[in-house]
Amino acid sequence: MRETPGTSKRLDMREAAEAILRAERSATSMPPLSGEHPDLTLDEAYGIQNLLNDMRQKQGLRFAGYKIGLTWLSTQIACDLTEPIRGRILSDAVFDSGSRIPAARFVKPHIEVELAFVMGRDLDRPGATIEEVLQATDTIVPALELVDHRMAPPRIVADTVADNSAFAAIVLSERRFRPEDIDVRWVGATLSRNGIVEETGVSAVGMGHPAACVAWLANALVETGERLRKGDIVMSGAFARAVAVVVGDQIEADFGPFGSVRASF
């Protein structure tokens, strides 16, 4: 714990993780941690995130992979960041295309189009490159990511990171592609809600190449003594703006020649 300047509160990271877990379970917003701890750091936020995911795994959930967020340069500048953020994916949050996702599980969910990388081998050395990521990838999968904030605004980035970087769920296509069989940088998609196209994008928008985002993650993990492992799912970052979803919505991401991903709420 540490004394937070200007407040009488002390940061208890385990207590913070437990509060986020309660908010997640009840699908209700909680006040942002930065309200009582305005100098909350990213290192502390990742520590809280680690505790949160340890708690969830002790409940029997299996680790499935990682999400990468804030990959657009414009959002990093707006958030005063120089790199993306990351979160963890657990087994209860992985859905197949066509699934009905219980909207009552979430506070205020939004959905994004992404590419998921399924790792074919470990990446455990510093300095991973785009080429090394592609060589280490088994398959690339068109996907949707559901994001949800358990903390009410106003939030700072450290709040979001502590909250598992706003991760909620993923939806994976039944179609899989080898990295050498597609131009990963030029995958386009439209995102429709109830039959109306609301957003479009192309995969190069995040760091110029989705594999660059995965390389960033691999290197960030190595710096903390972790690594990307064979079988990990990595959500490489949104390449269109998020769309809000509510009960009754039908969502479809059309990836053109790479098929579609659907979910209902």
Secondary structure, DSSP 4 states (H G I P E B T S, - for coil): -EEPTTSS-EE-HHHHHHHHHHHHHHT--B--HHHH-TT--HHHHHHHHHHHHHHHHHTTPPEEEEEEE--SHHHHHHTT-SS-EEEEEEGGGEEETTEEP-GGG-SS-EEEEEEEEEESS-B-SSS--HHHHHHHEEEEEEEEEEE--SBPSS--HHHHHHTGGGEEEEEE-S--B-GGGS-GGG-EEEEEETTEEEEEEEGGGTTTSHHHHHHHHHHHHHHTT--B-TT-EEE---SS--EE--TT-EEEEE-GGG-EEEEE-
